[in-house]
Amino acid sequence: MTNASATASSMNTLDDDAWDDLLNFIEERRVIPIVGPELLMVSTDRGPRLLHDWVAERLAARLNVNTADLPEPYTLNDVVCWFLANRGRREEAYVRLRSIIKEANFEAPAALRKLAAITDFDLFITTTFDSLLETAINLERSGGSPSTDVLSYSPNRVVDLPTERDRLQRPLVYHLFGKLSASPTYVISDEDLLEFICALQNEHLAPEKLFHELEHNHLLFIGSNFSNWLARLFLRMAKRQRLSDPRDVGEILADNYTSQDDRLMGFLQQVSVRTRIYRGAERFVEELYSRWDARRGSTATTPALATTRFLPPAREMPENAVFISYARDDLAAVQQIKAGLEAAGITTWFDLDRLEAGDDYDRKIRRNIAGCSYFIPVVSATTQRRQEGYFRREWSYAIDRARNMADEALFILPVCVDSTNAGEALVPDKFKALHFNHLPGGKVSPEFAQRLSNFTRARSL
């Protein structure tokens, strides 16, 4: 066995211990997935194809590119370069590409949906320009209702994370190389990529909060198609220090390219010892989801089942609905509560659009708490470690309303979704005087559903 082959053999695997470490980090929300084009397998009239390969073919036809002049197999970069070399207008390539993608209206690939179904991921980075990752997250986490925030970078418009990652209210997709547009503000050629990479290394043009997260978290590069030196440069840019320096976080490169590049593999083995390689992007996502799902003990066998079980709440709260107040990390448990109560005929509502632009959020929430039939504050390990959070303001509003009620009137029904001790819970004193309902994982017990159903029926009489 050659040295290069030995290098590939030693890095191109994840044993059970490595998987266990990765899952532990994911549960602690210390892992950020960086998604590349190898996960974009879409259904076309010629069968499953990678999106960028299909787009290259369609764009060549739209721009009248002579594909006989291009290498085989040709890429999107080849098409754009030929077009520009033959005096084509640069802006035309972007607007034509946007039309092609919009007209196709592809469904989210299965691999993206499984990645999106891993609810411990809250920040996703994508190096592609399409919206398929956003679509996948919306499908898996809110039944298709818009629930994902989307940001995109461009060298002439620096957009950073709106706040620290642990204070994000919804899952967020960040387009590191720009997002589909009629303007030339996203990467479709090697020259575009060069400009973006140079800008991202400029201290005045780099999104600082985002790069802080990349530097201090474990990274999953899934489906990237970076060539030898670009892979090295991108790793160095993300970690912002010499790759040979000791560091507490590592990364996994899961793709179809890296393990076949002996020089890149040799470099990583000698210089970046915290980097692991996994051959096959889709296969990696499949195994990652399977192991994550088995560890959390879910009864769901596929992500698709989860989308039919949890319907998103109505944008506006129905009259006399039960208001559920929660911290964002407990969304999965809240979905379980909603599904269980509504199966018993109880209308519930929780807010899923906390960052909706232009919405007077606080006024809306106060109005809904003033009009709800009952108020369920969800208590958990998440609320224990969050000294601050909007849910605490919601709790305060509920207490303000309860002050106007008779002492025996029932309005606030605290629910604990894990092993948090009610006596030690970081909740208002008013809550501690109430009975805590224990619903592990948000699974509604028949007793709780019947009790709340009786309350609701009695209130309506």
Phi, psi and omega in degrees: 000130180287165178300319180296319180293321178296321177300313181298319181296321184284335184258336189273054179194155171231116178278179183299324179294318179296318177298318180297318177300314182300315181295324176298316179295322179296316179299328178274005180058046178246021182231135178239121175279136176243111192263134180242182189291344181290348177268358186264062177273114185244160179270121180239177179292350177248022179094184181296133179214154174290136186305314185293328176292316179296317181296320180301318180293315181291321180293322178301320179292319182293327183262007180056041177281135177279097185292345177294338179275352185263153176291158177251132352281140183276158184245174176300321178298318179300317181296313182295317181297317178299315182298315181291322179295335179259033172065030174283152178282126184306313184298332183296325181298320183288317182290325177293319180296319178301316179298319181299313181294315181297319181292326182291319178050055183292149171283156179294132179299151182300321181296320178294323180293322178291322177296317180294332182288347177280094191289351175285347174275126178241338178238121178244135172252136175235142177259012179248165187263351185280173180253018185294326178293316177301316179300318181297317180295317179298319180295316185282332188250344181213027176062023179100347177291140180302115182221007186244133174274143184230128176233154177219146181261149165209151184301332181260007177209090185281117179242124181251172173302143183290338181199180176297150186303319184287359177248004176296140183267339182219162174301146185229132174252126180246118177275099186291329181249032176087164183237149182315130183200163174281353180257157180281064183242022178212164189274122171228359181218166178297325178295318176302315182299319178299317180295318179295316181298316179297318180295319182294339178270354178277124185299336180272345184246358182275138174286101192296315181297319179297314182291332174297318179293319179297322182291324190253010178235159173288144185240140173247107175271103187247114175079021176287151177241037181289136175284176187314295186286330178293322177299316179297315182295318182294319177300314181296321180294319181292321185272341175056035172198167178303135182293340179275349179290147177299137177210155186273346183242153181229191181211157175239130175255110180245103182201183181260003188250311193304313186294344180267355180260098185299323181291318177295317179298318179297318178299312182297320180296323184276328190249318187244079188288346178272003180266129176245152183242139175227127184273119178106111183290309182295321179296323178296313180298319179301312181289321179299312180297317181300314180291319180296316182294321179295321182293321183279352175072029181290148175272351179286137181263337178217155177301329183299326179296324182295328183288333179275338182283322186248111174269143181292151177291156176297150181298318177255143184289127175297157181298134177060027177286161173277124182271125177253121181254130188209162169270147190303328181293345181261018184302318182300317179293322179295321177299321177296316179300313180301313182297317182294317181289320181289334173295335178268008177085017182257122181282128181236164176208138168219156186274127179248352185246052188295337182248023181299123184298135175081354182274131176281084192300311185297318180296320179298315182293317179299319179296318182290322178292325178292336184252356183285160179280317177218158183238121180249105172275126180270119182254137185199181174298330178295312180292334177295320184270353180262098178292332178234152179168150183296332180301329179292328175292320177300318177301319180296319178298321180295319178295320178302318179292319183296334180297335180271002183258158174297153184302324183274355180291137181258124180221313183264126182236086182298140179233132176251127187256006177212205185273010179303131181282126182301322181292336181255003184294140177276078182228164177300153180303327179301323179292321185294339178278356183256164177282128177270129177266125182264114180234081183306126181068005181090003181288119185282125178282151177303324181296315181294317180298317180294319180299312181291326177297318178297317179300314183296318179296316181296324181293327184280346180288000000 
